[in-house]
Amino acid sequence: MKSAELAHFERLLLDERGGMVRDLERIRASAVQSALENRSAGVEPTDSVGDDRNDDAIAAREVEALKELDEALRILYEAPEEYGVCVACGSPIALNRLEIVPATRYCQDDAKRQQNPRRRPRPDAGRQLLAAAG
Ligand SMILES: [Zn+2]
């Protein structure tokens, strides 16, 4: 990958990271805020409201995504020749794919394979065979 392209993706990764850190701070601030409000309202901390749990799920996803971004940035700095190369098949990842998901480690095909690994046979297939065998 050309160094101008690397610089471009570094920019994308840093921008995305900045947005994520801001989101996490906002979520944390609102969690602290609602904890304080609950306490002054005499609500037990265990009476968590739906919103809090939703924020927790979002925060957990963002933390995961943040780890991926950090890992991508680490590769970009420490082993730039490995950035944008699929870890599964070693082919260069399409630039237009990196534009959308700059932290990805997989080419389009391998990303799909990661999402739905080997299709399982239908759970009733075996039973039908047994029934047919009598
Ligand atoms: Zn691949």
Residues whose N, C-alpha, C, O or C-beta is under 5 A from the ligand:
A	BS01	ZN	C86 A88 C89 G90 C107 D110
